[in-house]
Amino acid sequence: MKAMILAAGHGTRMRPLTDHTPKPLLKVGGKPLIVWHIEKLKNVGFNDIIINIAWLGDQIPKALGDGSQFGVKIHYSDEQEDGALETAGGIIKALSFFKDEAFLVVNGDVWCDYEYHSTSPLKAGNLAHLVLVKNPEHNIGGDFALVNQRIKTEGGNKLTFSGIGYYHPNLFKDLPRGKRQLAPLLREAMDNNKVSGESFTGDWRDIGTPERLEQLDRELSL
């Protein structure tokens, strides 16, 4: 299975840190956020990784190269001329990389100790498998409900989408390239009972502000 790291966002909540550095290259514990992802993916058997880039995107290939320093092969999906394409738009542009096989997508601005599945958790007919986490203070109402390992748009106690998901290419089948959000596609698939999920109760952080970045850096540097 191949993996994609989303790294094209502007990182406006991180300003001024992201005025001159793309958010995935901001360091915690002595190395860039995105390197934590790459090393973790490598450790569980992901050897082919594609990274989408947009804001200050040229800095990312310069820092990471072809991935050989991490023991993986890194490819890049360049959205600099398109402008950031949102999550689904970025995946659609890179879709040929995955051919007809299920793949993993990870937000580049989260940090967690979740153990990625090295083989697809998608069951026959499912279009997505999402990892949900307990609701952080900035998203106290949650996103989706998890009922008997199925994800629903509505339900009792909603949880927060972690930014970690496994997808089948058919979720994006025949959609044209361009800016497109992921949530509407997922909601339609949920309404058709084609999205499974799991709850992760370990350490998960949305590193969306300088304060959260600083806190994580302090903890990892101890």
N, C-alpha and C positions, 0 to 999 in steps of 0.2 A: 504494500500500500504506500502511496505517496502522500506528502503533506504540503500544505500551503500556510505560510505565515503572512498575515495581513499587516503591512507596514507602510501603507500609502497615505495615512491620515495626516492632517495638518498639525494636530496636537495643540489646538488653540488654548485649551485649559492649562497647558504646561508652559505657556509663555511666562517670562521671557526665555526660558531654557531652550525652547524649540524655535526661537527666531533664527538661530544659526546651526542647529543640530536637529536632525529628524528624531522624533521621540524614541524609536527602537534602538537608537545608538546612545541614549542616555544611560549612564552607568549606575549600577547598584552592586554592592559587594565586590567592586573592583573590575566588573566587566559589563558590557552593554546588555540591556534587557533582552535583546533578540538573541544574544549568544547563549543565555540561559535556556531559551527554547531549543535552539539548535542542538546543544549538548544533550538535553533531555530526550529529544527526538532520536538522536543517534544512539543513545544508550538503550532504547527499546526496539531498535531495528529499522528506523526510518533512514534510508540512505539517499533518497531523492527528494529534494525540497525546493519548492518555488516560492519566491518572495515578490509581492507586488510593491512597486515603489512609485512615489509621486513627489510629495513635498521634500525638497532638498535631496531627491532620490539618488543622485549620482554618488552621494557620500556612502551609501550602503554597500554597493558593489566594491567601492574602494576599500572599505573596512573589512568586508567578509570574503571578497574574492570568489573563487569558484567552489569554496567550501572544503578544499583539500586540507586546510589547516585544522578542520574539525572532523575529518574523516568521512565527509558526506559530499554529495554533488549538489551545488546550489545553482538554480536557474532564476532568472529575473523576468518579471512581467512589468514592462515600463509603461506607466500611466502618466508620465510627466506632460506629454502633449495633450492627453485627453482631459487632464484635471482628474482628481480622485474620482473614481467611478462608483463609490459606495461599495458595500460588501458584495452584494450579488453581482454588480457590474464588474467588479474586479475578478470574481470567480469565473464569470462567463468569458472574459477575455483570456483567461488562462486555462479554459476548460480542455482544450486539446491536449494539454500536458498530461491529463489523467486518463486519456483515451476513454474506455467504457467501464472503468473500474471505480469503485467507491474510494473516497479520499478523506483525509483529515484536514480541517481548517482551524487555525489557532489565531486569535487576536494577538498582535505583537505587543499590546500595551497591558497585558495581564501577567501576573506572576502567581504560580501555584505549585503545589507538590502532587498534583494529580498524575497518576500513572496512565499514560496514553495506551490505548489498545493497539497492538502491533498488527492485528488482523481486524478486518471490518466487523463491527458489532451489528451491522444492518441485517435484518432478517429479510427474507424474500418478500418483495412488494413494497418494502419501506423505502422512503426517499431521504430520510434524515434520522440521525440519532444525536440528541443534544445532551450536554452535561449541564445540569442545573446546580446552583449553590444557594445557600441561605442568603437572605436579602441584606445587602449592605445598607448603611445609613442613607446613602444617596439614591437608593432605589427600594425603599421600604415596602412598596406595594407589590414588588415582584413583577415577573413577565408572563410566565406560563404555569399551568398546573400539571403536576405529575400524578397520574392515576393508573395504578397497576402497570407501571413501566411504559405507559403511553402518555404523550404530552398533548395537553388540551389548551385551547385558547382561554377557556373559562373553567373554573372549578373552585375548590375550597381554598386551601392555603397555597397561594402562588409562590414560586421560587424565581430566582434570577438566572437568566441565561448567562453562562460563564464566558461566552465567546469561544468555546471549544465545541466543535461539532463535526460529525461524520456525515458525508453527503453522497448520494448517488447522482451521477451525471444527469439522470432523467429529471431531477428537480429543476434543472435549467434548460431542458431540451427545447430546441427551436426558438429560444429567446434571443433577440438581436443584441448586438453589443451596444453599450451605452450605460449611462448612469442608472443604477437600479438598486433599491434597498432589498435586503434579504427578508425582513420580517413579513411582508405580504405574501411571499412565496411559501414561507414556513406556515403561516396561518392557514393558507389554502390547503396545504398538505395535511395539517392537523385536522382540519374539518373533514378530510377524507380518510382519517385514521391511518395515516402513513408516516407518522413520526413517533419514534420510540425515544426513551430517555433514561437517564440515571441521575441520582442525587449524589453529589460529592460533598462530603462534610469536612474535608481537610482544610489546609491553609490556601485560601484564594484571595488575591488582591486585584482590584482594578487600579492600576497605577496611572490615574488620570490627572493628578495635580502635583505640583512641586512638593507639597507637604507629605503626600503619600509616598512619593519617591524618596524623600529624605528619611522618612520613618523606616521604610524597607531597607534602605542603604545602611542605616544604623544597626538594624537587627542582623543583617547579613555580614556586617563587618566586625561583629563581636568575636 
